[in-house]
Amino acid sequence: MGFEAKICSKCDEHKQPGEFARVKEYKGRSARLSSHCKECKKDYHRKHWAENRERLCAQQNAAKEKKKARKACDHCGVDFVGGGSLRQRWCYECVPANDKAAQSRMARYGLSRPEFDAMYEKQGGKCAMADCPREATCVDHNHDTGAIRALLCRGCNSHLSWFERDDHMQRALSYLRSHGANV
């Protein structure tokens, strides 16, 4: 999508599209060019910084201090220093940094990384379903109570969900019988 030349609303000069910042799409609005040219925006920000330097520095320092503040882990209760996010809820012992799988397990099941590792070791890294040799990667839980049962492989975890709901199992048995299966 090409943009035509336009007039800066600050300096009233006719300028080429490359001299304006591009404003991204947002909530259904299409992309557009900024109303002020890049040079006017730069001048505004320099002036704003010069006039408000003390207040802006104080805000930045307060935000940095808040990030460094100690807080209690929502899972184990141990005090920890927050990392890069003010929304961090768990200590790095419970949920190691940048471990998306551990974050997901904690949010969904309340299962910390050390608890998951202990379950994994207890099961020897294998699926808890009888005679299944595959690696246990999924947390099996009761859908009614939320209680964690064991660790399963992805296949067993998916299949088990069919047995938990009686209507699914009855329909599957009926289908198999209608096609000659002896079940």
C-alpha positions, 0 to 999 in steps of 0.5 A: 500500500503506497502513501501519497505526499502529505503536509505535516500538521506541526510545521505545515510543510509538504513532505514525502511519505518517507519523512513520516513515521508509519503508525501500525494497524490497531483495533481494526484501524488500517496502517497510516502515516503519522500526522507529524513528520519525523523531524517534528516528532524528534524536536518534540521528544527532545523538548519534552525530555528537557522540560520534564527530565527530573520527573521522567527519571524519577518514574523510570527509577521507581519502575526499576525499584518496583521490579527489584522488590522482593515478593513471595512466590504464589506456589511455595511462599519463598521470597524472591526478587522479581525479574524483568516482569512486575507480573511474575508470580513464581520464583525461579525454583518453581518455574525456571526463567524462559521455560514455557512448558513449566509456566504452562504446567504451573498455570494449568495444574499448579505443578512446579518444575521440581514437583514435575521432575520428581514425578518424572523420576518416580515413573522412570520417565515412562508413561504411567499407563500399563505397558506403554514404553513412551516418554511421559510428557503430559500431566494427567488430571481429573477434569472434575476435581483438577487433582493430578493423577500421573504423567502420561505420554501424549497418545495415552493422555489423549485416548484417556479423555475418551474414557472419562466421558461415558457418552463418548465411550458408549458411542465408540462401542456402538460404532465398533459393534455396528461394523462387526467388531467383537467388543 
